[in-house]
Amino acid sequence: MLLENDSFLSELTRMFQRTKNTGSVSITMKRWDGHNKPKPRTGNAPEPTEYKCLFRASARNKKISTVVSQKDVTKFQMAYATLLKGNLIGLKRGEKKDAKATKKAKAT
């Protein structure tokens, strides 16, 4: 489902909240030239004047997407980064190795 940028971010927040205890959210982004069909093999296809960024998110059975134009990328990235910082709480921390224990292991 293609959404506006602000509604995409609010729906993405809801996805994170629904999958807080179990599940995951998969997010992809790629450059998009605005065409849905592949380029023809013969002939010269015109280069697009402006590339856009396509964001997709999926969790369980729900899929959402949005297209961000070049002029809105900075604003969207700031809001997106804030959203990710607030919702990446389920990550496990790596174990820190004790520096003294590693020195002793190397010495013996």
C-alpha positions as CSV (number, residue, x, y, z in Angstrom):
1,M,0.0,0.0,0.0
2,L,1.5,3.3,-1.1
3,L,1.2,6.0,1.6
4,E,2.2,9.6,2.0
5,N,5.5,10.2,3.9
6,D,4.0,11.3,7.2
7,S,1.4,8.5,7.2
8,F,4.1,6.0,6.3
9,L,6.1,7.1,9.4
10,S,3.1,6.9,11.7
11,E,2.2,3.4,10.3
12,L,5.8,2.3,10.7
13,T,5.6,3.4,14.4
14,R,2.5,1.2,14.8
15,M,4.3,-1.7,13.2
16,F,7.2,-1.4,15.6
17,Q,4.7,-1.3,18.6
18,R,2.8,-4.4,17.3
19,T,6.0,-6.4,16.9
20,K,7.7,-5.2,20.1
21,N,7.6,-8.6,21.9
22,T,7.5,-11.0,19.1
23,G,8.1,-10.6,15.4
24,S,10.2,-8.3,13.3
25,V,10.0,-5.4,10.9
26,S,11.8,-5.5,7.6
27,I,12.7,-2.2,5.9
28,T,14.2,-1.7,2.5
29,M,15.0,1.4,0.5
30,K,16.2,1.9,-3.0
31,R,16.5,4.5,-5.8
32,W,13.4,4.7,-8.0
33,D,13.1,6.4,-11.3
34,G,9.3,6.5,-11.4
35,H,8.8,3.7,-13.9
36,N,7.0,0.5,-13.0
37,K,7.9,-1.4,-16.1
38,P,11.4,-2.5,-17.1
39,K,13.3,-0.5,-19.7
40,P,13.1,-1.7,-23.3
41,R,16.1,-3.6,-24.7
42,T,16.2,-1.7,-28.0
43,G,16.2,2.1,-28.3
44,N,17.5,4.7,-26.0
45,A,15.2,5.3,-23.1
46,P,15.3,8.9,-21.7
47,E,17.1,9.4,-18.4
48,P,14.7,10.6,-15.7
49,T,15.2,14.2,-14.6
50,E,14.8,13.4,-10.9
51,Y,15.3,10.1,-9.0
52,K,13.2,9.3,-6.0
53,C,13.7,7.0,-3.0
54,L,11.3,4.1,-2.5
55,F,10.9,2.9,1.1
56,R,9.2,-0.4,1.9
57,A,8.4,-1.9,5.3
58,S,6.8,-5.3,6.1
59,A,5.8,-7.0,9.3
60,R,3.8,-10.2,9.4
61,N,1.1,-9.8,6.7
62,K,1.2,-6.0,6.4
63,K,3.2,-4.2,3.8
64,I,3.5,-0.4,3.4
65,S,5.6,1.8,1.1
66,T,6.3,5.4,0.3
67,V,8.1,7.4,-2.3
68,V,10.3,10.3,-1.2
69,S,11.3,13.0,-3.6
70,Q,14.7,14.7,-3.7
71,K,13.5,17.9,-2.1
72,D,12.0,16.0,0.9
73,V,14.8,13.6,1.6
74,T,16.5,15.6,4.4
75,K,13.3,16.2,6.3
76,F,12.2,12.5,5.9
77,Q,15.6,11.1,6.9
78,M,15.6,13.2,10.1
79,A,12.1,11.9,11.1
80,Y,13.0,8.4,10.0
81,A,16.2,8.4,12.1
82,T,14.4,9.7,15.2
83,L,11.8,6.9,14.7
84,L,14.4,4.2,14.5
85,K,16.3,5.5,17.5
86,G,13.2,5.4,19.6
87,N,12.1,1.9,18.5
88,L,15.3,-0.2,18.3
89,I,15.0,-1.4,21.9
90,G,14.9,-5.2,21.2
91,L,18.5,-5.5,20.1
92,K,20.8,-7.6,22.3
93,R,24.1,-6.1,23.4
94,G,27.3,-7.9,22.5
95,E,29.4,-9.4,25.3
96,K,32.4,-7.4,26.3
97,K,35.6,-9.4,26.7
98,D,37.8,-8.7,29.7
99,A,41.1,-7.2,28.6
100,K,43.0,-8.9,31.4
101,A,41.6,-12.4,30.5
102,T,42.7,-12.0,26.9
103,K,46.2,-11.0,27.9
104,K,46.5,-14.0,30.2
105,A,45.3,-16.3,27.5
106,K,47.9,-14.9,25.0
107,A,50.7,-15.2,27.6
108,T,50.1,-19.0,28.2
